[in-house]
Amino acid sequence: MNKKILSLMMVLVLTMTMLIGCAPKAPEAPAETPAETPAETPAETPAPPVENVFVSIATGGTGGTYYPLGGAMAKIFNENIPGVTANAQSTGASVENVNLVSQGEAEVAFAQNDVTYYAWTGTESFAGKDKITNIRGMAMLYPEVTQVIATAESGIKNIADLAGKKVAVGAPGSGTEVNARQMLAEYGLDYTDLAKADYLSFNEAADQLKNKQIDAAFVTGAVPTSAVTEVTQTADIVVVAIDSDKIAALNAKYPFYAEVVIPANSYKGQTEDVVAAAVMAMLIVPEDLSEDLVYNMTKSMYEQRQVIIDTHARGNDIKLETALVGMPIDVHPGAQKYYDEMGIK
């Protein structure tokens, strides 16, 4: 083989070698994918820890009915709703309580249904102010009777006899004060017709009745009211009746009033039935309070009602079948959920 041919063959071999080296490699077989990998199965998110929830229950004066009932409800919530710490707080009652709930300073509050309606509609004691519509109803409770208690020495026999007398008209910001003002108006009286109008809590009024510093007191609450019972232990009292036609006139203006009877012997020395006017006590909560929390509070209150009954006789009036009767505002969805489950309309 001559050199020329040999050189051509070497060039051909070199060219083929280069072509083979530049050819694309065959794709490698993919590695076998495990049947299950962390990427395919998201990690389970741990449940958030249960946070403690503080529930402030706004009640009224310690000598009234709201306060012991609030204490009983706090006991129920603490023992039956995990994570809840509830406490009853003494307050100036209805008007103050509506404001406390509206401002986020109380989670549950007692109030008269008439006062709640005034707040909702911006009328009466809430006239000239923004309507309070960020509150919701939780439950209707029991009748609250406007009782007029006078000392026997005062000679007061009728509401008209309060003219020229020293009268406790209720704590500032209370439903009692609203009732006193409206009731006096039906008899053509206002506070200027009294010798003195004292804005006193139930306990303060009781002390001043016993000490003869005042002649009479308005007390709106369940019968019997402990502050009044206390007065009868050391002083003679008269439970003053209101005329039926005046109650009818009140009802025409304020449809929450109803005529009731304070049974004889409700208080020491009260030997006859006494006609009186009444509204209804209720529970209110903030509009934005947790639906689950309100549901659980409503449910536990009715299921553990015996705790309330053991605390105060008015617990017998707190019944599931009347939970919505006379409700003046929208019901909280959490409470409504429970009522729907129980078939309450």
C-alpha positions as CSV (number, residue, x, y, z in Angstrom):
1,M,0.0,0.0,0.0
2,N,1.6,3.3,-1.0
3,K,1.9,6.2,1.3
4,K,-0.9,8.2,-0.5
5,I,-3.5,5.5,0.1
6,L,-2.4,5.0,3.7
7,S,-2.8,8.7,4.4
8,L,-6.3,8.8,3.0
9,M,-7.4,5.8,5.2
10,M,-6.0,7.5,8.3
11,V,-7.9,10.7,7.5
12,L,-11.2,8.6,7.0
13,V,-10.8,6.8,10.4
14,L,-10.1,10.1,12.2
15,T,-13.2,11.7,10.6
16,M,-15.4,8.8,11.7
17,T,-14.1,8.9,15.2
18,M,-14.9,12.6,15.5
19,L,-18.4,12.1,14.2
20,I,-19.1,9.3,16.7
21,G,-17.8,11.5,19.6
22,C,-20.1,14.4,18.6
23,A,-23.3,12.3,18.3
24,P,-26.0,13.0,21.0
25,K,-26.1,10.6,23.9
26,A,-29.2,8.4,24.3
27,P,-31.4,9.7,27.2
28,E,-30.8,7.9,30.4
29,A,-33.7,5.9,31.9
30,P,-35.3,7.9,34.7
31,A,-34.6,6.8,38.2
32,E,-37.4,4.9,39.8
33,T,-39.7,7.3,41.7
34,P,-40.7,6.1,45.1
35,A,-44.3,5.2,45.5
36,E,-44.7,8.1,48.0
37,T,-42.6,11.1,48.6
38,P,-42.9,14.1,50.9
39,A,-43.4,16.3,47.9
40,E,-46.5,14.3,46.9
41,T,-48.0,14.1,50.5
42,P,-48.2,17.5,52.2
43,A,-47.2,17.5,55.8
44,E,-50.1,17.5,58.2
45,T,-50.7,21.0,59.7
46,P,-50.8,20.7,63.5
47,A,-54.1,22.0,65.1
48,P,-53.7,25.4,66.6
49,P,-53.5,25.4,70.4
50,V,-56.7,26.3,72.2
51,E,-56.3,29.9,73.4
52,N,-57.8,31.0,76.6
53,V,-60.8,33.3,76.2
54,F,-61.8,35.7,78.9
55,V,-65.6,36.4,79.1
56,S,-66.6,39.4,81.1
57,I,-70.3,39.2,82.1
58,A,-71.7,42.7,82.8
59,T,-74.5,42.5,85.4
60,G,-75.8,45.2,87.7
61,G,-75.6,46.2,91.4
62,T,-74.7,43.5,93.8
63,G,-78.1,43.9,95.5
64,G,-80.0,43.2,92.3
65,T,-80.9,40.0,90.4
66,Y,-78.4,40.4,87.5
67,Y,-75.4,40.0,89.7
68,P,-76.1,36.5,91.3
69,L,-77.4,35.2,87.9
70,G,-74.3,36.4,86.2
71,G,-72.2,34.6,88.8
72,A,-74.1,31.4,88.1
73,M,-73.6,31.8,84.4
74,A,-69.9,32.4,84.9
75,K,-69.7,29.1,86.8
76,I,-71.5,27.3,84.0
77,F,-69.2,28.7,81.3
78,N,-66.0,28.0,83.3
79,E,-67.0,24.4,84.0
80,N,-68.4,23.4,80.6
81,I,-66.6,25.4,77.9
82,P,-62.9,24.5,77.5
83,G,-60.5,27.4,77.4
84,V,-63.1,29.9,78.8
85,T,-62.5,32.0,81.9
86,A,-65.7,33.9,82.8
87,N,-66.3,36.4,85.5
88,A,-69.4,38.4,86.5
89,Q,-68.8,42.2,86.9
90,S,-71.0,44.6,88.9
91,T,-72.1,47.5,86.8
92,G,-74.7,50.3,86.6
93,A,-76.9,47.8,84.7
94,S,-78.8,48.2,81.4
95,V,-77.8,51.4,79.7
96,E,-74.1,51.0,80.9
97,N,-74.1,47.4,79.8
98,V,-75.3,48.1,76.3
99,N,-72.4,50.6,76.0
100,L,-69.9,48.1,77.4
101,V,-70.9,45.5,74.9
102,S,-70.9,47.9,72.0
103,Q,-67.5,49.2,72.9
104,G,-66.0,45.7,73.2
105,E,-65.5,45.9,77.0
106,A,-67.9,43.0,77.8
107,E,-68.6,39.8,76.1
108,V,-72.0,39.1,77.6
109,A,-74.4,41.6,79.4
110,F,-77.7,41.6,81.1
111,A,-80.1,44.4,79.9
112,Q,-83.8,45.2,79.9
113,N,-85.3,44.6,76.5
114,D,-86.8,48.1,76.4
115,V,-83.4,49.7,76.9
116,T,-81.8,47.4,74.3
117,Y,-84.5,48.5,71.8
118,Y,-83.9,52.2,72.6
119,A,-80.2,51.7,71.9
120,W,-80.9,49.8,68.6
121,T,-83.3,52.6,67.4
122,G,-81.5,55.6,68.9
123,T,-84.5,56.6,71.0
124,E,-85.4,57.5,74.6
125,S,-82.2,57.4,76.7
126,F,-80.2,57.0,73.4
127,A,-81.9,59.9,71.6
128,G,-79.5,62.2,69.7
129,K,-76.8,59.5,69.6
130,D,-75.7,57.1,67.0
131,K,-77.8,54.0,66.9
132,I,-76.1,51.0,68.6
133,T,-76.4,48.2,66.0
134,N,-73.2,46.2,66.7
135,I,-74.9,44.3,69.5
136,R,-76.9,41.0,69.1
137,G,-79.4,39.1,71.3
138,M,-78.4,35.9,73.0
139,A,-81.5,35.0,75.0
140,M,-84.7,36.4,76.7
141,L,-84.7,35.6,80.4
142,Y,-87.5,36.6,82.8
143,P,-89.9,39.4,83.6
144,E,-88.4,42.4,85.4
145,V,-90.9,44.3,87.6
146,T,-90.7,48.0,88.3
147,Q,-91.2,48.0,92.0
148,V,-91.8,51.2,94.0
149,I,-90.8,50.7,97.6
150,A,-91.7,53.3,100.2
151,T,-91.1,53.5,103.9
152,A,-94.3,53.0,106.0
153,E,-93.7,56.4,107.7
154,S,-93.7,58.3,104.4
155,G,-97.4,58.0,103.9
156,I,-97.0,57.1,100.2
157,K,-99.8,55.0,98.9
158,N,-99.8,55.9,95.2
159,I,-97.3,57.0,92.6
160,A,-98.8,60.5,92.6
161,D,-97.8,60.7,96.3
162,L,-94.1,60.7,95.3
163,A,-94.4,64.5,94.6
164,G,-92.4,66.4,97.2
165,K,-90.6,63.3,98.4
166,K,-87.0,62.1,98.4
167,V,-86.9,59.3,95.9
168,A,-84.1,57.0,94.6
169,V,-84.7,56.7,90.8
170,G,-82.0,54.2,90.0
171,A,-78.3,54.2,89.2
172,P,-77.1,56.5,86.4
173,G,-77.2,54.6,83.2
174,S,-79.7,52.0,84.5
175,G,-83.0,50.7,83.1
176,T,-84.5,51.5,86.4
177,E,-83.9,55.2,85.9
178,V,-85.6,55.0,82.5
179,N,-88.6,53.3,84.0
180,A,-88.8,55.7,86.9
181,R,-88.8,58.7,84.5
182,Q,-91.5,57.2,82.2
183,M,-93.7,56.1,85.1
184,L,-93.6,59.5,86.8
185,A,-94.5,61.1,83.5
186,E,-97.7,59.1,83.3
187,Y,-98.7,60.8,86.5
188,G,-97.8,64.2,85.2
189,L,-94.6,64.3,87.3
190,D,-90.9,64.8,86.6
191,Y,-87.8,64.9,88.8
192,T,-88.3,68.6,89.5
193,D,-91.6,67.7,91.3
194,L,-89.7,65.5,93.8
195,A,-88.0,67.0,96.9
196,K,-84.9,65.2,95.6
197,A,-84.2,62.6,92.9
198,D,-81.3,60.4,94.0
199,Y,-79.5,58.3,91.4
200,L,-78.7,55.3,93.6
201,S,-77.9,51.7,93.1
202,F,-80.2,49.1,94.7
203,N,-77.8,48.6,97.6
204,E,-77.4,52.4,98.1
205,A,-81.2,52.8,98.0
206,A,-81.7,50.0,100.5
207,D,-79.3,51.6,102.9
208,Q,-81.0,55.0,102.6
209,L,-84.4,53.5,103.0
210,K,-83.3,51.8,106.2
211,N,-81.7,55.0,107.5
212,K,-84.8,57.1,106.6
213,Q,-82.7,59.2,104.3
214,I,-85.1,58.7,101.4
215,D,-88.8,58.1,101.3
216,A,-89.1,55.7,98.4
217,A,-87.1,54.0,95.7
218,F,-87.7,52.6,92.2
219,V,-86.3,49.1,91.8
220,T,-86.6,47.3,88.5
221,G,-85.8,43.6,88.9
222,A,-87.0,40.2,89.6
223,V,-89.3,39.6,92.5
224,P,-88.1,39.2,95.2
225,T,-85.1,41.6,94.9
226,S,-82.5,40.9,97.6
227,A,-81.9,44.6,98.3
228,V,-85.6,45.0,99.1
229,T,-85.7,41.9,101.2
230,E,-82.8,43.2,103.2
231,V,-84.7,46.5,103.9
232,T,-87.7,44.5,105.3
233,Q,-85.5,42.9,108.0
234,T,-85.1,46.2,109.8
235,A,-87.8,48.6,108.4
236,D,-91.4,48.5,107.5
237,I,-92.1,49.1,103.9
238,V,-95.0,49.6,101.5
239,V,-95.0,48.2,98.0
240,V,-96.7,50.9,96.0
241,A,-99.2,49.9,93.2
242,I,-99.4,51.5,89.8
243,D,-102.9,52.0,88.3
244,S,-103.8,49.7,85.5
245,D,-104.8,52.5,83.2
246,K,-101.4,54.1,83.6
247,I,-99.8,50.7,82.6
248,A,-102.0,50.6,79.5
249,A,-100.9,54.2,78.7
250,L,-97.2,53.2,79.1
251,N,-97.8,50.2,76.9
252,A,-99.3,52.3,74.2
253,K,-96.1,54.4,74.1
254,Y,-93.6,51.7,74.9
255,P,-94.8,48.2,73.9
256,F,-92.4,46.4,76.2
257,Y,-94.5,47.2,79.3
258,A,-96.9,44.7,80.6
259,E,-99.2,44.5,83.7
260,V,-98.1,42.0,86.3
261,V,-98.9,41.2,89.9
262,I,-96.4,41.2,92.7
263,P,-97.8,38.3,94.8
264,A,-98.8,38.9,98.4
265,N,-96.0,37.9,100.8
266,S,-93.2,38.5,98.3
267,Y,-91.8,40.7,101.0
268,K,-92.2,40.8,104.7
269,G,-95.2,42.9,105.6
270,Q,-96.7,42.9,102.1
271,T,-100.0,41.2,102.8
272,E,-101.8,41.8,99.5
273,D,-101.2,41.4,95.8
274,V,-99.8,44.6,94.2
275,V,-100.3,45.6,90.5
276,A,-97.1,46.7,88.8
277,A,-95.5,47.2,85.4
278,A,-92.8,44.9,84.0
279,V,-90.4,44.6,81.1
280,M,-88.1,41.6,80.2
281,A,-84.5,40.9,81.1
282,M,-82.3,39.6,78.3
283,L,-78.7,38.8,77.4
284,I,-76.8,40.7,74.7
285,V,-73.4,40.0,73.1
286,P,-71.1,41.8,70.6
287,E,-72.0,41.4,66.9
288,D,-68.5,40.1,66.2
289,L,-68.1,37.6,69.0
290,S,-67.1,34.1,67.9
291,E,-70.1,32.1,66.6
292,D,-68.7,29.0,68.3
293,L,-68.3,30.8,71.6
294,V,-71.8,32.1,71.6
295,Y,-73.2,28.8,70.5
296,N,-71.4,27.0,73.4
297,M,-72.5,29.7,76.0
298,T,-76.1,29.4,74.9
299,K,-76.1,25.6,74.9
300,S,-74.4,25.3,78.2
301,M,-76.6,27.9,79.9
302,Y,-79.8,25.9,79.0
303,E,-78.3,22.5,79.6
304,Q,-76.9,23.5,83.0
305,R,-79.9,25.7,84.0
306,Q,-80.2,24.0,87.4
307,V,-77.1,25.8,88.5
308,I,-78.9,29.1,87.9
309,I,-82.1,27.8,89.6
310,D,-80.0,26.9,92.7
311,T,-78.6,30.4,92.8
312,H,-81.8,32.4,92.4
313,A,-85.5,31.6,92.0
314,R,-85.7,33.5,88.7
315,G,-83.7,30.7,87.2
316,N,-87.0,28.9,86.9
317,D,-88.2,31.6,84.4
318,I,-85.2,31.1,82.1
319,K,-86.7,28.6,79.7
320,L,-85.7,27.5,76.2
321,E,-89.2,27.7,74.9
322,T,-89.3,31.5,75.7
323,A,-85.8,32.3,74.6
324,L,-86.9,34.4,71.7
325,V,-90.2,35.8,73.0
326,G,-89.9,39.6,73.0
327,M,-86.5,39.7,71.4
328,P,-86.1,43.4,70.3
329,I,-83.0,43.1,68.1
330,D,-81.3,40.6,65.8
331,V,-80.2,37.3,67.3
332,H,-76.5,36.4,67.2
333,P,-75.8,33.6,64.7
334,G,-74.2,31.4,67.3
335,A,-77.3,31.5,69.5
336,Q,-79.6,31.1,66.5
337,K,-77.7,28.0,65.5
338,Y,-78.5,26.4,68.9
339,Y,-82.1,27.5,68.7
340,D,-82.5,26.1,65.2
341,E,-81.1,22.8,66.4
342,M,-83.6,22.7,69.2
343,G,-86.5,23.8,67.0
344,I,-87.1,27.1,68.8
345,K,-88.7,29.8,66.7
